[in-house]
Amino acid sequence: MKIFFEQSGGIAGLSRKITIDTNSLPPSEVQEIESMVNSSNFYELPSTITQPKSNGAADYFKYKITLESDNGSNKHKVQTSDITMPSQLTPFIAYLRRKAKEHNRLSK
């Protein structure tokens, strides 16, 4: 499976991206990812989780996550934000944010 993750926004207009190919990860990490994907009901989430119109918050992060099967036949994208993120998606986004931060630190 391939995971495409993008985080943008926040006070500083931060942008982080990472692509993860689970074929290159240790089996224990792949199990962890699969568990988070299943627990979040990722494939049942709508493509865009919209925010309430009258919220007024401006400095929140936005997230785009796309999961693609190895052969490319199954692909699902979810866009959400700190404000609209379903609680069951929080652990998966926390994991992806951590991986993107590590990736950005190592690529400098």
Z-matrix of the N, CA and C atoms (Angstrom, degrees):
N
C 1 1.443
C 2 1.524 1 108.31
N 3 1.320 2 115.84 1 145.24
C 4 1.455 3 121.02 2 174.08
C 5 1.522 4 108.17 3 -112.49
N 6 1.328 5 114.85 4 139.92
C 7 1.450 6 121.96 5 179.43
C 8 1.523 7 107.21 6 -120.29
N 9 1.325 8 115.86 7 123.71
C 10 1.457 9 121.91 8 175.48
C 11 1.528 10 106.48 9 -110.32
N 12 1.332 11 116.10 10 123.43
C 13 1.465 12 120.78 11 -176.06
C 14 1.519 13 109.78 12 -129.87
N 15 1.326 14 115.32 13 136.30
C 16 1.455 15 121.15 14 175.59
C 17 1.517 16 108.85 15 -137.58
N 18 1.325 17 115.26 16 131.78
C 19 1.461 18 122.61 17 175.60
C 20 1.524 19 106.45 18 -118.84
N 21 1.332 20 116.68 19 131.82
C 22 1.459 21 119.58 20 178.53
C 23 1.520 22 109.70 21 -143.00
N 24 1.334 23 114.61 22 162.99
C 25 1.459 24 120.12 23 176.47
C 26 1.507 25 112.57 24 100.08
N 27 1.324 26 114.98 25 -150.67
C 28 1.452 27 120.86 26 -176.12
C 29 1.518 28 110.89 27 82.29
N 30 1.291 29 116.43 28 179.14
C 31 1.463 30 122.21 29 -177.25
C 32 1.521 31 111.41 30 -59.28
N 33 1.323 32 117.39 31 -42.88
C 34 1.470 33 121.58 32 -175.72
C 35 1.529 34 113.13 33 -91.01
N 36 1.317 35 118.10 34 3.84
C 37 1.456 36 119.99 35 -177.61
C 38 1.521 37 112.76 36 65.41
N 39 1.315 38 115.68 37 32.88
C 40 1.455 39 123.42 38 -177.49
C 41 1.525 40 111.64 39 -58.84
N 42 1.327 41 115.82 40 142.46
C 43 1.456 42 120.79 41 174.17
C 44 1.520 43 108.43 42 -135.18
N 45 1.323 44 115.79 43 124.35
C 46 1.469 45 121.61 44 176.86
C 47 1.516 46 108.39 45 -131.19
N 48 1.326 47 114.79 46 139.03
C 49 1.464 48 120.65 47 178.34
C 50 1.517 49 108.65 48 -134.95
N 51 1.308 50 114.64 49 149.09
C 52 1.457 51 120.17 50 173.32
C 53 1.525 52 108.66 51 -154.41
N 54 1.313 53 115.00 52 146.41
C 55 1.465 54 122.05 53 170.80
C 56 1.518 55 106.55 54 -117.84
N 57 1.314 56 115.79 55 128.34
C 58 1.463 57 121.52 56 -179.83
C 59 1.518 58 108.39 57 -118.29
N 60 1.310 59 116.08 58 126.16
C 61 1.461 60 122.03 59 173.50
C 62 1.527 61 106.57 60 -103.53
N 63 1.315 62 117.26 61 112.18
C 64 1.464 63 120.09 62 -175.41
C 65 1.528 64 112.37 63 -65.13
N 66 1.330 65 117.30 64 -17.42
C 67 1.473 66 119.74 65 176.69
C 68 1.525 67 111.90 66 -66.50
N 69 1.330 68 117.11 67 -18.08
C 70 1.464 69 120.32 68 -179.10
C 71 1.531 70 112.32 69 -100.54
N 72 1.314 71 117.10 70 6.57
C 73 1.472 72 121.51 71 -178.16
C 74 1.520 73 111.34 72 -102.77
N 75 1.335 74 116.79 73 157.03
C 76 1.467 75 119.82 74 174.14
C 77 1.541 76 110.11 75 -65.17
N 78 1.328 77 117.11 76 148.26
C 79 1.471 78 120.86 77 -178.52
C 80 1.531 79 114.16 78 -52.87
N 81 1.327 80 117.69 79 -35.76
C 82 1.465 81 119.76 80 -178.84
C 83 1.532 82 111.12 81 -66.08
N 84 1.324 83 116.76 82 -35.92
C 85 1.462 84 120.07 83 178.72
C 86 1.524 85 110.83 84 -73.14
N 87 1.324 86 116.78 85 -36.86
C 88 1.465 87 120.78 86 176.28
C 89 1.522 88 109.55 87 -61.41
N 90 1.331 89 117.07 88 -42.73
C 91 1.476 90 121.10 89 177.33
C 92 1.516 91 110.96 90 -60.94
N 93 1.328 92 116.73 91 -41.39
C 94 1.463 93 121.35 92 179.19
C 95 1.533 94 110.45 93 -61.91
N 96 1.332 95 116.45 94 -44.92
C 97 1.465 96 121.20 95 179.19
C 98 1.521 97 110.37 96 -63.07
N 99 1.328 98 116.92 97 -47.90
C 100 1.466 99 120.33 98 -179.76
C 101 1.521 100 111.12 99 -59.89
N 102 1.315 101 116.74 100 -38.02
C 103 1.461 102 120.91 101 177.94
C 104 1.532 103 110.93 102 -64.04
N 105 1.330 104 116.64 103 -44.28
C 106 1.469 105 119.92 104 179.11
C 107 1.530 106 111.47 105 -65.79
N 108 1.328 107 117.08 106 -40.00
C 109 1.470 108 121.08 107 178.43
C 110 1.528 109 109.67 108 -62.85
N 111 1.325 110 116.67 109 -46.29
C 112 1.465 111 120.51 110 179.91
C 113 1.519 112 112.07 111 -65.89
N 114 1.338 113 117.41 112 -43.26
C 115 1.466 114 121.15 113 -179.21
C 116 1.526 115 112.50 114 -64.90
N 117 1.332 116 115.65 115 -30.22
C 118 1.464 117 119.36 116 -179.36
C 119 1.523 118 112.86 117 -84.29
N 120 1.335 119 117.23 118 -6.55
C 121 1.471 120 121.10 119 -174.18
C 122 1.529 121 110.05 120 53.47
N 123 1.321 122 115.37 121 42.15
C 124 1.461 123 121.89 122 -172.83
C 125 1.525 124 112.41 123 -51.55
N 126 1.309 125 117.37 124 -45.75
C 127 1.467 126 120.12 125 -174.94
C 128 1.528 127 113.11 126 -72.24
N 129 1.332 128 117.48 127 -12.34
C 130 1.458 129 121.02 128 176.48
C 131 1.534 130 111.95 129 -95.31
N 132 1.331 131 117.52 130 -10.74
C 133 1.466 132 120.83 131 -179.70
C 134 1.523 133 110.09 132 -72.64
N 135 1.342 134 117.01 133 147.99
C 136 1.471 135 119.36 134 176.80
C 137 1.527 136 110.44 135 -69.08
N 138 1.317 137 116.52 136 158.45
C 139 1.465 138 121.22 137 -178.97
C 140 1.523 139 112.06 138 -62.92
N 141 1.315 140 117.04 139 -34.36
C 142 1.455 141 121.02 140 178.39
C 143 1.517 142 108.63 141 -130.59
N 144 1.315 143 115.03 142 124.21
C 145 1.461 144 120.55 143 176.96
C 146 1.526 145 105.16 144 -103.55
N 147 1.329 146 116.04 145 104.76
C 148 1.460 147 121.13 146 -171.69
C 149 1.515 148 112.65 147 -81.88
N 150 1.321 149 113.97 148 159.87
C 151 1.455 150 120.14 149 -179.22
C 152 1.525 151 110.44 150 -100.07
N 153 1.314 152 116.84 151 156.83
C 154 1.460 153 120.13 152 175.57
C 155 1.536 154 109.56 153 -62.41
N 156 1.311 155 116.80 154 144.32
C 157 1.461 156 121.95 155 -176.21
C 158 1.530 157 113.27 156 -66.57
N 159 1.314 158 118.46 157 -32.36
C 160 1.460 159 120.75 158 -171.23
C 161 1.525 160 113.42 159 -102.42
N 162 1.319 161 118.58 160 23.55
C 163 1.454 162 120.52 161 -175.85
C 164 1.517 163 113.14 162 -67.92
N 165 1.328 164 118.71 163 -47.77
C 166 1.451 165 122.34 164 178.51
C 167 1.517 166 115.31 165 84.55
N 168 1.303 167 120.08 166 -7.53
C 169 1.463 168 122.35 167 179.10
C 170 1.522 169 109.15 168 -74.34
N 171 1.332 170 116.22 169 141.48
C 172 1.456 171 119.61 170 -177.89
C 173 1.523 172 113.28 171 -122.29
N 174 1.299 173 118.16 172 -27.45
C 175 1.462 174 121.28 173 -171.21
C 176 1.523 175 113.18 174 -102.12
N 177 1.294 176 116.60 175 47.15
C 178 1.454 177 121.08 176 178.94
C 179 1.525 178 109.47 177 -106.85
N 180 1.322 179 115.70 178 161.70
C 181 1.458 180 120.95 179 178.08
C 182 1.525 181 110.27 180 -88.99
N 183 1.325 182 114.19 181 148.09
C 184 1.465 183 122.46 182 173.66
C 185 1.525 184 106.65 183 -113.11
N 186 1.328 185 115.83 184 147.15
C 187 1.458 186 121.21 185 -177.08
C 188 1.524 187 110.60 186 -131.63
N 189 1.321 188 115.71 187 139.14
C 190 1.464 189 122.58 188 171.30
C 191 1.519 190 106.61 189 -124.31
N 192 1.316 191 115.79 190 124.83
C 193 1.460 192 121.46 191 178.81
C 194 1.521 193 107.50 192 -127.35
N 195 1.319 194 115.84 193 128.14
C 196 1.462 195 121.11 194 174.85
C 197 1.515 196 107.84 195 -124.84
N 198 1.320 197 115.93 196 127.91
C 199 1.462 198 122.09 197 173.93
C 200 1.522 199 107.49 198 -108.88
N 201 1.328 200 115.67 199 133.42
C 202 1.457 201 121.52 200 -179.25
C 203 1.520 202 109.31 201 -132.44
N 204 1.322 203 116.39 202 130.87
C 205 1.461 204 119.83 203 178.28
C 206 1.520 205 109.80 204 -66.64
N 207 1.326 206 116.20 205 161.26
C 208 1.465 207 121.44 206 -176.82
C 209 1.521 208 112.81 207 -55.00
N 210 1.308 209 117.35 208 -38.29
C 211 1.467 210 119.56 209 -178.37
C 212 1.525 211 112.42 210 -91.19
N 213 1.333 212 117.44 211 1.30
C 214 1.456 213 121.60 212 177.06
C 215 1.512 214 115.09 213 78.41
N 216 1.335 215 117.44 214 3.42
C 217 1.463 216 119.81 215 -176.23
C 218 1.527 217 113.32 216 -78.70
N 219 1.330 218 117.16 217 -23.15
C 220 1.458 219 121.16 218 -179.31
C 221 1.519 220 108.54 219 -122.60
N 222 1.335 221 116.61 220 119.70
C 223 1.455 222 121.56 221 -176.90
C 224 1.525 223 108.15 222 -140.58
N 225 1.329 224 115.98 223 133.19
C 226 1.466 225 119.92 224 177.92
C 227 1.520 226 108.90 225 -141.55
N 228 1.346 227 115.87 226 134.14
C 229 1.454 228 121.64 227 -179.70
C 230 1.526 229 108.90 228 -118.62
N 231 1.335 230 114.64 229 140.65
C 232 1.457 231 121.50 230 175.71
C 233 1.521 232 107.94 231 -130.08
N 234 1.328 233 115.62 232 130.26
C 235 1.458 234 121.93 233 173.76
C 236 1.517 235 107.73 234 -115.69
N 237 1.331 236 115.96 235 131.28
C 238 1.455 237 121.01 236 -178.96
C 239 1.522 238 108.45 237 -151.40
N 240 1.310 239 116.75 238 -174.47
C 241 1.469 240 121.71 239 179.13
C 242 1.520 241 108.77 240 -145.87
N 243 1.339 242 115.23 241 175.04
C 244 1.462 243 119.30 242 176.10
C 245 1.526 244 111.03 243 -57.13
N 246 1.322 245 116.80 244 -32.74
C 247 1.464 246 121.91 245 -176.01
C 248 1.529 247 112.16 246 -77.94
N 249 1.332 248 116.48 247 -37.91
C 250 1.464 249 120.49 248 -172.76
C 251 1.524 250 114.55 249 -102.85
N 252 1.319 251 117.26 250 -4.13
C 253 1.460 252 121.28 251 -174.85
C 254 1.533 253 111.93 252 -61.81
N 255 1.334 254 117.59 253 124.30
C 256 1.467 255 119.58 254 173.73
C 257 1.531 256 109.85 255 -64.10
N 258 1.308 257 116.82 256 141.71
C 259 1.473 258 120.46 257 -175.85
C 260 1.521 259 112.52 258 -58.15
N 261 1.321 260 118.09 259 -31.95
C 262 1.460 261 119.74 260 -178.59
C 263 1.531 262 112.02 261 -71.20
N 264 1.337 263 117.68 262 -13.51
C 265 1.459 264 121.72 263 178.96
C 266 1.533 265 111.88 264 -91.14
N 267 1.315 266 117.34 265 -14.69
C 268 1.470 267 122.69 266 -175.90
C 269 1.534 268 113.77 267 -54.73
N 270 1.334 269 120.81 268 -48.45
C 271 1.476 270 119.38 269 -179.54
C 272 1.532 271 113.16 270 -61.46
N 273 1.322 272 117.48 271 -38.28
C 274 1.460 273 121.25 272 -179.58
C 275 1.526 274 110.32 273 -67.80
N 276 1.327 275 117.61 274 -43.81
C 277 1.460 276 120.41 275 178.56
C 278 1.524 277 110.57 276 -66.76
N 279 1.318 278 117.94 277 -37.87
C 280 1.473 279 120.72 278 177.01
C 281 1.533 280 110.03 279 -60.73
N 282 1.318 281 117.06 280 -43.23
C 283 1.466 282 121.89 281 177.30
C 284 1.532 283 110.19 282 -60.88
N 285 1.332 284 117.18 283 -47.80
C 286 1.461 285 121.47 284 -178.08
C 287 1.525 286 111.68 285 -65.80
N 288 1.326 287 117.66 286 -38.42
C 289 1.466 288 120.98 287 176.59
C 290 1.531 289 110.59 288 -61.96
N 291 1.326 290 115.92 289 -43.04
C 292 1.461 291 121.25 290 179.11
C 293 1.536 292 110.74 291 -62.19
N 294 1.330 293 116.27 292 -44.74
C 295 1.467 294 120.59 293 179.98
C 296 1.534 295 111.03 294 -65.24
N 297 1.333 296 117.61 295 -40.48
C 298 1.462 297 121.46 296 179.19
C 299 1.526 298 110.73 297 -65.74
N 300 1.326 299 116.37 298 -39.97
C 301 1.459 300 120.64 299 178.69
C 302 1.535 301 110.41 300 -63.94
N 303 1.333 302 116.71 301 -44.54
C 304 1.464 303 121.13 302 177.47
C 305 1.528 304 110.65 303 -61.13
N 306 1.315 305 115.86 304 -44.55
C 307 1.475 306 121.60 305 -179.13
C 308 1.525 307 110.18 306 -61.41
N 309 1.328 308 117.25 307 -46.08
C 310 1.465 309 120.92 308 -179.86
C 311 1.525 310 111.27 309 -64.34
N 312 1.325 311 117.27 310 -37.96
C 313 1.463 312 121.27 311 179.18
C 314 1.527 313 110.38 312 -66.05
N 315 1.336 314 117.00 313 -41.33
C 316 1.466 315 120.71 314 -177.61
C 317 1.529 316 112.67 315 -74.16
N 318 1.323 317 117.07 316 -25.87
C 319 1.466 318 119.33 317 -176.55
C 320 1.521 319 112.89 318 -89.09
N 321 1.328 320 117.99 319 3.74
C 322 1.472 321 120.37 320 178.08
C 323 1.505 322 110.31 321 -91.45
